[in-house]
Amino acid sequence: MSRIGKLPITVPSGVDVAVEESTVTVKGPKGTLSHTVASPITVARGEDGAIEVARPNDERISKSLHGLTRTLISNMVTGVTQGFERRLTLVGVGYRAQAQGDKLNLTLGYSHAVAHPMPKGIKVETPTQTEIVIKGTDRQLVGQVAAEVRAYRSPEPYKGKGVRYTGEQVVIKETKKK
């Protein structure tokens, strides 16, 4: 039995979970998320109100989907209650970020400014010119947007300049000696 998959998902007060055939919909104070569960996995409400994920057999595909489905539903419950955020830091002279509505304007040393549009459900803030905070209810989408912003100028290994996750360690290479 999957160690993660067999754990029940507790549903906090203020969160409504609807299970209809193979679709799980979670509504909370921060929004609504839904997920379609793969065919061998079943999702049901327990007697204490918790959500339980079960698999019918011990085949390889069922085992691999068991823990994944439980984690995805758990992330949906966390997303509609607390939300998720990723923080990015700009390192480099003249590198700046500015949030304008649903766009993030970046100055990253190119000849032009980069404007990254934010998808629906994602909010971006810039507390300072070198900090970016990406917030949303969908964990996968928050991580994807953060990765796309980081890809505009990923940290280079000689000076460490670029867009990096807050707390990320960039290993600086030694320059070539004559």
ZADO-1210 file (C-alpha; in nm, 4 decimals, padded with zeros to 6 digits):
<atoms>
<atom x="00.0000" y="00.0000" z="00.0000" code="MET" pos="1"/>
<atom x="00.1231" y="00.3472" z="-00.0819" code="SER" pos="2"/>
<atom x="00.2419" y="00.5325" z="00.2274" code="ARG" pos="3"/>
<atom x="00.1196" y="00.8642" z="00.0896" code="ILE" pos="4"/>
<atom x="-00.1903" y="00.7353" z="-00.0886" code="GLY" pos="5"/>
<atom x="-00.3440" y="00.5673" z="00.2159" code="LYS" pos="6"/>
<atom x="-00.3417" y="00.8864" z="00.4271" code="LEU" pos="7"/>
<atom x="-00.6838" y="01.0541" z="00.4495" code="PRO" pos="8"/>
<atom x="-00.7148" y="01.4177" z="00.3422" code="ILE" pos="9"/>
<atom x="-00.8678" y="01.6315" z="00.6160" code="THR" pos="10"/>
<atom x="-01.1048" y="01.8970" z="00.4894" code="VAL" pos="11"/>
<atom x="-01.0973" y="02.2201" z="00.6961" code="PRO" pos="12"/>
<atom x="-01.4121" y="02.4141" z="00.7713" code="SER" pos="13"/>
<atom x="-01.5155" y="02.6540" z="00.4963" code="GLY" pos="14"/>
<atom x="-01.4049" y="02.4159" z="00.2210" code="VAL" pos="15"/>
<atom x="-01.6604" y="02.2278" z="00.0115" code="ASP" pos="16"/>
<atom x="-01.5483" y="01.9126" z="-00.1712" code="VAL" pos="17"/>
<atom x="-01.7706" y="01.7549" z="-00.4359" code="ALA" pos="18"/>
<atom x="-01.6892" y="01.4096" z="-00.5763" code="VAL" pos="19"/>
<atom x="-01.8836" y="01.3239" z="-00.8929" code="GLU" pos="20"/>
<atom x="-01.7785" y="01.0052" z="-01.0734" code="GLU" pos="21"/>
<atom x="-01.4184" y="01.0834" z="-01.1758" code="SER" pos="22"/>
<atom x="-01.4150" y="01.4589" z="-01.1068" code="THR" pos="23"/>
<atom x="-01.3185" y="01.6175" z="-00.7758" code="VAL" pos="24"/>
<atom x="-01.4127" y="01.9841" z="-00.7251" code="THR" pos="25"/>
<atom x="-01.2824" y="02.1827" z="-00.4275" code="VAL" pos="26"/>
<atom x="-01.4341" y="02.5221" z="-00.3356" code="LYS" pos="27"/>
<atom x="-01.2844" y="02.7461" z="-00.0708" code="GLY" pos="28"/>
<atom x="-01.2351" y="03.1078" z="00.0289" code="PRO" pos="29"/>
<atom x="-00.9610" y="03.1652" z="-00.2340" code="LYS" pos="30"/>
<atom x="-01.1340" y="03.0021" z="-00.5313" code="GLY" pos="31"/>
<atom x="-01.2395" y="02.6792" z="-00.6996" code="THR" pos="32"/>
<atom x="-01.0218" y="02.3999" z="-00.8394" code="LEU" pos="33"/>
<atom x="-01.1195" y="02.0746" z="-01.0093" code="SER" pos="34"/>
<atom x="-00.9316" y="01.7619" z="-01.1128" code="HIS" pos="35"/>
<atom x="-01.0255" y="01.4568" z="-01.3193" code="THR" pos="36"/>
<atom x="-00.9088" y="01.1376" z="-01.1505" code="VAL" pos="37"/>
<atom x="-00.7496" y="00.8641" z="-01.3655" code="ALA" pos="38"/>
<atom x="-00.9631" y="00.5527" z="-01.4260" code="SER" pos="39"/>
<atom x="-00.8384" y="00.2846" z="-01.1812" code="PRO" pos="40"/>
<atom x="-00.8336" y="00.5228" z="-00.8815" code="ILE" pos="41"/>
<atom x="-01.1469" y="00.5923" z="-00.6751" code="THR" pos="42"/>
<atom x="-01.2114" y="00.8910" z="-00.4489" code="VAL" pos="43"/>
<atom x="-01.4743" y="00.8880" z="-00.1740" code="ALA" pos="44"/>
<atom x="-01.5762" y="01.0838" z="00.1362" code="ARG" pos="45"/>
<atom x="-01.5078" y="00.9067" z="00.4652" code="GLY" pos="46"/>
<atom x="-01.7487" y="00.8923" z="00.7583" code="GLU" pos="47"/>
<atom x="-01.5597" y="01.1693" z="00.9408" code="ASP" pos="48"/>
<atom x="-01.5719" y="01.4030" z="00.6364" code="GLY" pos="49"/>
<atom x="-01.2178" y="01.3268" z="00.5196" code="ALA" pos="50"/>
<atom x="-01.1399" y="01.2352" z="00.1605" code="ILE" pos="51"/>
<atom x="-01.0014" y="00.8876" z="00.0973" code="GLU" pos="52"/>
<atom x="-00.8231" y="00.7749" z="-00.2191" code="VAL" pos="53"/>
<atom x="-00.8214" y="00.4021" z="-00.2997" code="ALA" pos="54"/>
<atom x="-00.6834" y="00.1757" z="-00.5697" code="ARG" pos="55"/>
<atom x="-00.8509" y="-00.1479" z="-00.6847" code="PRO" pos="56"/>
<atom x="-00.5403" y="-00.3654" z="-00.7267" code="ASN" pos="57"/>
<atom x="-00.1622" y="-00.3718" z="-00.6990" code="ASP" pos="58"/>
<atom x="-00.0819" y="-00.3264" z="-01.0671" code="GLU" pos="59"/>
<atom x="00.2025" y="-00.0923" z="-01.1502" code="ARG" pos="60"/>
<atom x="-00.0151" y="00.1850" z="-01.2997" code="ILE" pos="61"/>
<atom x="-00.2534" y="00.1774" z="-01.0031" code="SER" pos="62"/>
<atom x="00.0337" y="00.2042" z="-00.7570" code="LYS" pos="63"/>
<atom x="00.1874" y="00.4986" z="-00.9407" code="SER" pos="64"/>
<atom x="-00.1421" y="00.6904" z="-00.9627" code="LEU" pos="65"/>
<atom x="-00.2477" y="00.6255" z="-00.6019" code="HIS" pos="66"/>
<atom x="-00.0085" y="00.8599" z="-00.4224" code="GLY" pos="67"/>
<atom x="-00.0128" y="01.1108" z="-00.7080" code="LEU" pos="68"/>
<atom x="-00.3908" y="01.1509" z="-00.6952" code="THR" pos="69"/>
<atom x="-00.3915" y="01.1895" z="-00.3174" code="ARG" pos="70"/>
<atom x="-00.1199" y="01.4568" z="-00.3335" code="THR" pos="71"/>
<atom x="-00.2959" y="01.6496" z="-00.6122" code="LEU" pos="72"/>
<atom x="-00.6232" y="01.6605" z="-00.4162" code="ILE" pos="73"/>
<atom x="-00.4389" y="01.7584" z="-00.0982" code="SER" pos="74"/>
<atom x="-00.2678" y="02.0431" z="-00.2873" code="ASN" pos="75"/>
<atom x="-00.6081" y="02.1577" z="-00.4155" code="MET" pos="76"/>
<atom x="-00.7419" y="02.1767" z="-00.0577" code="VAL" pos="77"/>
<atom x="-00.4320" y="02.3677" z="00.0562" code="THR" pos="78"/>
<atom x="-00.4527" y="02.5986" z="-00.2458" code="GLY" pos="79"/>
<atom x="-00.8116" y="02.7116" z="-00.1866" code="VAL" pos="80"/>
<atom x="-00.7457" y="02.7724" z="00.1850" code="THR" pos="81"/>
<atom x="-00.3912" y="02.9142" z="00.2095" code="GLN" pos="82"/>
<atom x="-00.2700" y="02.9469" z="-00.1493" code="GLY" pos="83"/>
<atom x="00.0810" y="02.8971" z="-00.2830" code="PHE" pos="84"/>
<atom x="00.3601" y="03.1414" z="-00.3574" code="GLU" pos="85"/>
<atom x="00.7045" y="03.1412" z="-00.5159" code="ARG" pos="86"/>
<atom x="00.9594" y="03.4168" z="-00.4561" code="ARG" pos="87"/>
<atom x="01.2192" y="03.5190" z="-00.7116" code="LEU" pos="88"/>
<atom x="01.5186" y="03.7495" z="-00.6705" code="THR" pos="89"/>
<atom x="01.6928" y="03.9487" z="-00.9432" code="LEU" pos="90"/>
<atom x="02.0714" y="03.9600" z="-00.9125" code="VAL" pos="91"/>
<atom x="02.2609" y="04.1954" z="-01.1422" code="GLY" pos="92"/>
<atom x="02.3277" y="04.5631" z="-01.1987" code="VAL" pos="93"/>
<atom x="02.0257" y="04.7289" z="-01.3610" code="GLY" pos="94"/>
<atom x="01.7988" y="04.4246" z="-01.3318" code="TYR" pos="95"/>
<atom x="01.4509" y="04.5403" z="-01.2284" code="ARG" pos="96"/>
<atom x="01.0967" y="04.4069" z="-01.2105" code="ALA" pos="97"/>
<atom x="00.7684" y="04.5945" z="-01.1995" code="GLN" pos="98"/>
<atom x="00.4168" y="04.4492" z="-01.1697" code="ALA" pos="99"/>
<atom x="00.1482" y="04.6271" z="-01.3714" code="GLN" pos="100"/>
<atom x="-00.1931" y="04.4636" z="-01.3383" code="GLY" pos="101"/>
<atom x="-00.1749" y="04.1212" z="-01.4998" code="ASP" pos="102"/>
<atom x="00.1717" y="04.1791" z="-01.6521" code="LYS" pos="103"/>
<atom x="00.5231" y="04.1609" z="-01.5140" code="LEU" pos="104"/>
<atom x="00.7697" y="04.3995" z="-01.6784" code="ASN" pos="105"/>
<atom x="01.1327" y="04.2898" z="-01.6518" code="LEU" pos="106"/>
<atom x="01.4520" y="04.4759" z="-01.7351" code="THR" pos="107"/>
<atom x="01.7177" y="04.2053" z="-01.7595" code="LEU" pos="108"/>
<atom x="02.0016" y="04.3589" z="-01.9575" code="GLY" pos="109"/>
<atom x="01.8519" y="04.2952" z="-02.2998" code="TYR" pos="110"/>
<atom x="01.8051" y="04.5736" z="-02.5549" code="SER" pos="111"/>
<atom x="01.4320" y="04.5593" z="-02.4838" code="HIS" pos="112"/>
<atom x="01.2100" y="04.5171" z="-02.1768" code="ALA" pos="113"/>
<atom x="01.0439" y="04.1788" z="-02.1302" code="VAL" pos="114"/>
<atom x="00.6688" y="04.1790" z="-02.0548" code="ALA" pos="115"/>
<atom x="00.5407" y="03.8491" z="-01.9162" code="HIS" pos="116"/>
<atom x="00.1590" y="03.8149" z="-01.9118" code="PRO" pos="117"/>
<atom x="00.0153" y="03.6377" z="-01.6080" code="MET" pos="118"/>
<atom x="-00.2387" y="03.3600" z="-01.6654" code="PRO" pos="119"/>
<atom x="-00.5827" y="03.3688" z="-01.5053" code="LYS" pos="120"/>
<atom x="-00.5668" y="03.2901" z="-01.1334" code="GLY" pos="121"/>
<atom x="-00.2096" y="03.4118" z="-01.0808" code="ILE" pos="122"/>
<atom x="-00.1225" y="03.7357" z="-00.9027" code="LYS" pos="123"/>
<atom x="00.2213" y="03.8945" z="-00.9091" code="VAL" pos="124"/>
<atom x="00.3689" y="04.1479" z="-00.6684" code="GLU" pos="125"/>
<atom x="00.7000" y="04.3304" z="-00.6573" code="THR" pos="126"/>
<atom x="00.7751" y="04.4456" z="-00.2995" code="PRO" pos="127"/>
<atom x="01.1068" y="04.5904" z="-00.4213" code="THR" pos="128"/>
<atom x="01.2574" y="04.6309" z="-00.7672" code="GLN" pos="129"/>
<atom x="01.4619" y="04.3131" z="-00.7266" code="THR" pos="130"/>
<atom x="01.1986" y="04.0871" z="-00.5683" code="GLU" pos="131"/>
<atom x="00.9074" y="03.9094" z="-00.7363" code="ILE" pos="132"/>
<atom x="00.6288" y="03.7254" z="-00.5500" code="VAL" pos="133"/>
<atom x="00.4037" y="03.4986" z="-00.7577" code="ILE" pos="134"/>
<atom x="00.0824" y="03.3853" z="-00.5813" code="LYS" pos="135"/>
<atom x="-00.2068" y="03.1599" z="-00.6758" code="GLY" pos="136"/>
<atom x="-00.4264" y="02.8669" z="-00.5754" code="THR" pos="137"/>
<atom x="-00.2928" y="02.6104" z="-00.8262" code="ASP" pos="138"/>
<atom x="00.0487" y="02.4830" z="-00.7157" code="ARG" pos="139"/>
<atom x="00.1474" y="02.3559" z="-01.0592" code="GLN" pos="140"/>
<atom x="00.0572" y="02.6833" z="-01.2304" code="LEU" pos="141"/>
<atom x="00.2444" y="02.8953" z="-00.9723" code="VAL" pos="142"/>
<atom x="00.5580" y="02.6840" z="-01.0213" code="GLY" pos="143"/>
<atom x="00.5235" y="02.6936" z="-01.4002" code="GLN" pos="144"/>
<atom x="00.4958" y="03.0739" z="-01.4112" code="VAL" pos="145"/>
<atom x="00.7960" y="03.1076" z="-01.1769" code="ALA" pos="146"/>
<atom x="00.9990" y="02.8759" z="-01.4016" code="ALA" pos="147"/>
<atom x="00.9013" y="03.0754" z="-01.7124" code="GLU" pos="148"/>
<atom x="01.0079" y="03.4041" z="-01.5494" code="VAL" pos="149"/>
<atom x="01.3357" y="03.2471" z="-01.4335" code="ARG" pos="150"/>
<atom x="01.4021" y="03.1182" z="-01.7866" code="ALA" pos="151"/>
<atom x="01.4238" y="03.4724" z="-01.9269" code="TYR" pos="152"/>
<atom x="01.7660" y="03.5075" z="-01.7608" code="ARG" pos="153"/>
<atom x="01.8676" y="03.2050" z="-01.5554" code="SER" pos="154"/>
<atom x="02.1672" y="03.2517" z="-01.3210" code="PRO" pos="155"/>
<atom x="02.4964" y="03.2272" z="-01.5045" code="GLU" pos="156"/>
<atom x="02.7821" y="03.0353" z="-01.3365" code="PRO" pos="157"/>
<atom x="03.0605" y="03.2966" z="-01.3443" code="TYR" pos="158"/>
<atom x="02.9086" y="03.6023" z="-01.1767" code="LYS" pos="159"/>
<atom x="02.5751" y="03.4595" z="-01.0612" code="GLY" pos="160"/>
<atom x="02.3721" y="03.7251" z="-01.2437" code="LYS" pos="161"/>
<atom x="02.0157" y="03.6453" z="-01.3410" code="GLY" pos="162"/>
<atom x="01.6751" y="03.5543" z="-01.1990" code="VAL" pos="163"/>
<atom x="01.6877" y="03.2986" z="-00.9198" code="ARG" pos="164"/>
<atom x="01.4528" y="03.1513" z="-00.6641" code="TYR" pos="165"/>
<atom x="01.4889" y="03.3094" z="-00.3205" code="THR" pos="166"/>
<atom x="01.7272" y="03.0906" z="-00.1234" code="GLY" pos="167"/>
<atom x="01.8687" y="02.9168" z="-00.4323" code="GLU" pos="168"/>
<atom x="02.2415" y="02.8501" z="-00.4117" code="GLN" pos="169"/>
<atom x="02.4292" y="02.9211" z="-00.7351" code="VAL" pos="170"/>
<atom x="02.7712" y="02.7572" z="-00.7542" code="VAL" pos="171"/>
<atom x="03.0185" y="03.0116" z="-00.8934" code="ILE" pos="172"/>
<atom x="03.2837" y="02.8684" z="-01.1255" code="LYS" pos="173"/>
<atom x="03.6422" y="02.9787" z="-01.1103" code="GLU" pos="174"/>
<atom x="03.7584" y="03.1787" z="-01.4122" code="THR" pos="175"/>
<atom x="04.0143" y="03.0363" z="-01.6536" code="LYS" pos="176"/>
<atom x="04.3794" y="03.1007" z="-01.5552" code="LYS" pos="177"/>
<atom x="04.6573" y="03.1607" z="-01.8063" code="LYS" pos="178"/>
</atoms>
